[in-house]
Amino acid sequence: MAYVLVTGGAGYIGSHACKALRAAGYTPVTYDSLVTGWQDAVKFGPFEQGDLLDRARLDSVFAQYEPVAVMHFAALSLVGECMQDPGLYWRNNVSGSLNLIEAAVAAGCLNFVFSSTCATYGDQDNVVLDEDSAQMPINAYGASKRAIEDMLANFETAHGLRHVIFRYFNVAGADPDGEVGEFHRPETHLVPLMLDAIDGKRDALTIFGTDYDTPDGTCIRDYVHVCDLVDAHVLGLKWLADDKKSRVFNLGTGTGFSVREVLDQSHAVTNRAVPCHEGPRRAGDCTKLVSGSSRAKAELGWNPHRSTMKQMITDAWRWHQSGHYDA
């Protein structure tokens, strides 16, 4: 089997990607510092612990496995944290990615799939965002991802590094087989926080901001099932293997859900109310982010068939009740 180096493969999305890669006939090699990832999530291929800022370690891993491609998920991604400490995000996300890209080029590994974000678009309200929408990030997380996108373009011009960039929206759900799922410490994502509150693992969910210019006052996001998301990444590898040009794809459903709508959906799935209270807005949060993903569907043949809110919450609730990674 051909090896694919998966940075952040011990994290939520990366671990699901490793499972999808294995099913597609690849051997995923997880490279993860375990700062935010979990070694228990590494189940589908070899594990190499290391930091993206450690170039010598990266060179060693590339030499050992000779991967045919890189799938790059590793990044810091907390909006509140990046507003308080932007230097941490520029150092970790940008400098770490530069190390990784240079190591890949030096090893002759010139197929690169990059996990970017809708945060590069910034706060553009009442607009369905497509790949040609202006990129105007409003926080260091989005800005760092935008910088890495530019970096990839530069390295393609200079060294022939071909790449697929996925800008995706809010990710939810879990592996329906229950092998991996969503868990962070600290937890910041709406669906697991909501399920924790339902299950009594936290006192209540805080709704950050109820005065947005939306129908119910809470911010709106486009949600995509993690399994659909990683399916697109495998299709991205095939795109590169077929010698197609570098390309950017949005991944979302085109349908936005407000925070209150997600809470209502969770009640329908779990038959339990979500204890919650209202708090102020968080700095750096946008009002509405909704994706246009027609390019991924038309060109990659991507089909986000699990990305209904009911299915995402159902799969997440099943994982949540399994007790995996409970603190």
N, C-alpha and C positions, 0 to 999 in steps of 0.2 A: 504493500500500500504506500502511496505517496504521502509524505508528511506535510502538514500545514501548521505553521507556527501561529498559535492563538494567544495574543497578549491579553491579560485579564480573563483567561479561561477559567479561573476559579470564582468568577463573579456571576451575577444573575444572568445576564445575557450571554456572556462568554461560555458558561457551562452548557446552556441550551445549544449554543452554536457547536460546541464540541460533539454533542450527541448527534446533531444533524449531519456534521461532517463524517462521523463514523458511519452513519447510515448510508451516506453517499459514496462510501468506499475510500475515504481518506483516513489517515491516522493523525488526529489532532495532538499537537504538543503544546501543553499549557505552560505559558511563561507568566508568572504572577508573583508579586511581592508578598501577597497575603495581608497587605495593609487593610484592604477592604474585601478581599476574597476569602474563600473557605476551602481548605484542602479537601474536605469531605465531598465537595462538589466536583472534584476531579475524578471522573469514573470512566472516561472513554479513550484514554491514551496517556502517554508519559507526562510527568510533571517535572518542571524545572523552576525552582524558586529563584527569583532574581528581580532586580530593579531596572527600569528602563534607563536610569541614569548611569548604570554600570555598563559601559561599552565593552569592556573586556569579557564580561559574563555573556553579553549578547553575542559577541563574536564566537565564543566557545560553543554556544547552543547552535548557532547557524552552521558551524563546522561539523558538529556532531550529527545533526539530523539532515542537513542539506534540504531544507523545505522547498517545495515548489511554489509556495505562496505564503504571504503573511495576512492574517486577519487581526486587525488592530482594534481592540476594545478598551484596553487599559487607559483609564483617565480618572481624575477627580471630577466630580460633577454636581456638587452641592451649591445651589444658588446663593443661599445665605452665607456660606463660608467664602465663596469667591468674592462676594461684595466686601467682606471684611479683610480678606487676605489675598488680593489679586496676584501678588508675587508668587504665592504657592502654586497657583494655577498656571502661570506662565512658565515657571520653572519645571513643574512636574509634567504638564501636558505637552508644552511646546518643546522644551529642551529634551525631555524623554523621547518624544516622537522623532526629533531630529536624530538622536542617537540610533533609534530603531531603523529609520530610513537609511541612514548612512551605512549601518551594519548590513542591511538587506542588499543594498547596492554593491557593497564590497564583496558579499558572498555570491553575487550573481543571481539573487532571488528578486526578480523584477515584476512579479505580479503581487499587487497590494490591494486588499479590501479594507476600507477605512470606515469606522463607526463615527460619523459626524452627528449633527443635531440640528433640529429646527431652531435652536437658540441662535444660530447664525443669522436668522432673519430679523431678530429683534421683535419689537412690539408693533405689528402692522394689523390693526383691527379691521374687522369686516372684510377681510381679503382671504380668499383661498390661495394659499401659498404654493407656487410651483417652483421648479428648479431654476427658473429665470427671474424669480422675484429678487428684489434688491436685498443684499445682506447688510444688515445694520444692527449687529449685536449690541445689547445694552448691559452686558455683564462680562466678567473676565472668562467665565466658562465658555460662552458663545464665541467670544473674541479669540480664545485660544484654539478652538476647533476651526474657526475660519482661517487662522494663521496656518494650521496644519494642512488644510486644503490647498492653500497657496503654495506651501512647501512642496506638496506632491506634484503640483503642476511644474514647478521649477526643476524638480528632479527628473521629471519626464523629459523635459527639454534637454537637460544636460546629460542624462544617463539612460534614458529609455525606460524609466520606471512606470509601467502601465498600472492604472489604478481604477477601482470603482469606489465611489464615495456614496454612502447612504446617509441622508439627513432624515432622521426619524423623530417621531413625535412621542407621546407618552407610551411607555411599554408596560403591559400588564399581563396577568395570567401566569400559568405554570405548565410544565410538562404534564400532559394528561396521564402519562404512565406513572407519575409520582417519583421519578428518579431524581429530578432536580427541580428547584423552584426559586421563589424570590425571598431573599433574606438579606438585610443590611444591618449593620450596627455602626452608628445610630440609624434607625429606620426613618426615612424621609418621604417615601412614596405613598401616595394617597391610598391605594387599594390595601396594601398590607397594614398600614396604620388604621384604616377603617376596620379591617377584620380583627386586629388586635383589640380595638375598643369594643367590638361586638362580643369578643371572647373573654373580656375582662382582664386582658393582659396589660391594658393601660386604662387610666381613668376615663378619658374622653378624647375624641378627635378634635383638634383645633381647626376651624375653617379660617384660613388666612385671607381676610378681606371679604366683606359682603356689600361693598359699595362700588363694585365695578360696573361699567356701562354694559350690562348683560341683562337678559330678562329676569333673572332671579338674584342678581347682584354678585354672584360668585364667578370666578374666572372659568373660562372654557378651554378645554384641551381635546385633541384628537388622540384616541387610544388605539394601539395596535397590539395584537396578541404576540407574545414573545416567540411562540413557535412559528407564526407567520413571518415574523421579522427575520429569524435566523434562516428560514427557507430562502428568503431573498438573498441573504449573504452567500448561500451555497450556489444560487443561480448567478450571483456576481462572479464567483470563481469560475463557473462554466463560461461566462461571458469572456473573461480574460483568457481562459484556456482555448477558446475558439478564435483567439487573436483579434478580438474586436477592440475598438478604440476606447480610451479612458472615458468614463461617463459618470455623471452625478444622477442619483435617483432619490426622490422623496419616498418615504414609506409611512403611510397613514391610511385612513379610510375615507377622508373627506367629510366625516361627520364629527361634530364637536359635542362634548358633554360637559355641562357645568358640574361643579363640585356637588351641588345639591342633587343633580340628576344621577350622579354616580351613587350617592347615598341611597336614593330611592331604589335604584336597581339592586343594590346590595340587600336591601330589606326584602325585595321580591325573591331573591335567591336563597337567603339564609333564614327568612321569616323572623328576623330579629332586628330591632331598631338599633341605630347607631348612636350611642351617647356622644354628644358633641357640644362644643361651645364656640362662640365667635371670637376671633382675634383680629388684630390689625393686619393690613397688607404686609407682605414681605418685600423688602427692597429687591429690585431686579426681576420681579414677576411680571409677566405680560398679561394683558386682559384676555386675549383670544389667540390661539394658535391652531389652525386647521390646515390639513395638507391636501394638495392636489397630487395624486399618485398615479395618474394615468400613464405616465411614461414607464414606470416599473411594470405595470400590467401589460402594456402594449409591447414593450421591447424585451423585457425579461420573461414574460409569461407568468408574472407573479399573481398568485391568487390568495388573498388574505381571508381564507374561508372560516377561520376561527375567531375573527376579530369583531364579534358582536360583544356588547358590554355584558350580556347575560353569560356568554361562554367564558369570557375572561374572568369574571367574578366566580363562576362555578368552578373553574380549574384552580383558581387561586385559593378558594375556600377549601377545596379538597386537599390541596398541599398544606394549607394552614393547619387543618385539623390533624394532619399526619404527625405533627410534633417535630419535624426535622429542624435541626439547628436552633431549637428553643434555647433562649438565654437562661 
